[in-house]
Amino acid sequence: MGLQSVTMPPGSGNQFHRHPGEQWTAVQEGEVTFTIKGQPPQVLKAGDHNHVPRGTIHRQQNLTDKPARYIEMRIFDKGKPASEAVVE
């Protein structure tokens, strides 16, 4: 289990990936564009949260000109890599 605070600079983000477990995210500041592969993007603003089930292919991006900040709680399988990149 892990809990971390993430600051995402303007215009940054990650590539599509998946996790060996569950992930919960709560946006504290700014906006985070959350996309599940094959679905329309969802904009999460301060106070919004979501749950990413095990194995869901997704990514987070900050498509604004201001920093975004969120906390993330993850419960992953012990001994496995935290994430696996997925080819777009």
C-alpha positions in Angstrom: 0.0 0.0 0.0 1.3 3.5 -0.8 0.1 7.1 -0.4 1.8 9.8 -2.3 1.4 13.5 -3.2 2.0 14.3 -6.9 2.6 17.8 -8.4 2.0 17.8 -12.1 3.6 20.8 -14.0 1.6 22.5 -16.7 1.6 20.5 -20.0 2.9 17.3 -18.4 1.5 13.9 -18.0 2.2 10.2 -18.4 1.7 7.6 -21.1 -0.9 4.9 -21.1 -0.1 2.3 -18.4 -1.7 -0.2 -16.1 -1.1 -1.2 -12.5 -1.1 -4.6 -10.7 -3.7 -3.4 -8.2 -6.1 -0.6 -7.2 -5.5 3.1 -7.4 -7.5 6.0 -5.9 -6.8 9.7 -6.8 -8.1 12.9 -5.3 -7.3 16.2 -7.0 -6.3 19.0 -4.5 -5.5 21.8 -6.9 -5.8 22.5 -10.6 -7.1 20.1 -13.2 -6.1 16.6 -14.2 -7.3 15.1 -17.4 -7.9 11.4 -16.8 -8.3 9.0 -19.7 -9.2 5.4 -19.8 -8.0 3.9 -23.1 -10.8 3.9 -25.6 -13.0 6.3 -23.6 -13.4 10.1 -23.8 -11.1 12.0 -21.4 -12.5 13.1 -18.1 -11.4 16.4 -16.5 -11.0 16.2 -12.7 -10.9 19.4 -10.7 -10.1 20.2 -7.1 -12.3 18.1 -4.9 -12.9 15.4 -7.6 -11.7 11.9 -7.1 -11.7 8.6 -9.0 -10.9 4.9 -8.6 -8.8 3.0 -11.2 -9.5 -0.8 -11.0 -6.7 -3.3 -11.3 -5.4 -3.6 -14.9 -7.3 -0.6 -16.3 -5.2 1.1 -19.1 -5.2 4.8 -18.3 -3.2 8.0 -18.2 -3.2 11.4 -16.4 -2.3 14.7 -18.0 -2.2 18.4 -17.0 -3.4 20.1 -20.2 -3.6 23.5 -18.5 -1.1 26.3 -18.0 -1.1 26.0 -14.2 0.3 23.2 -11.9 -2.0 20.5 -10.7 -1.7 18.6 -7.4 -3.3 15.3 -6.3 -2.9 12.6 -3.8 -2.9 9.0 -4.8 -3.5 5.9 -2.7 -2.4 2.6 -4.3 -2.8 -1.0 -3.2 -0.6 -3.1 -5.4 0.6 -6.7 -5.5 3.8 -7.2 -3.5 6.9 -7.9 -5.6 5.4 -6.6 -8.9 6.4 -3.5 -10.7 4.3 -0.5 -9.8 3.2 0.1 -13.5 3.5 -1.4 -16.9 3.7 0.8 -20.0 1.1 0.1 -22.7 1.7 1.0 -26.4 -0.7 3.6 -27.7 
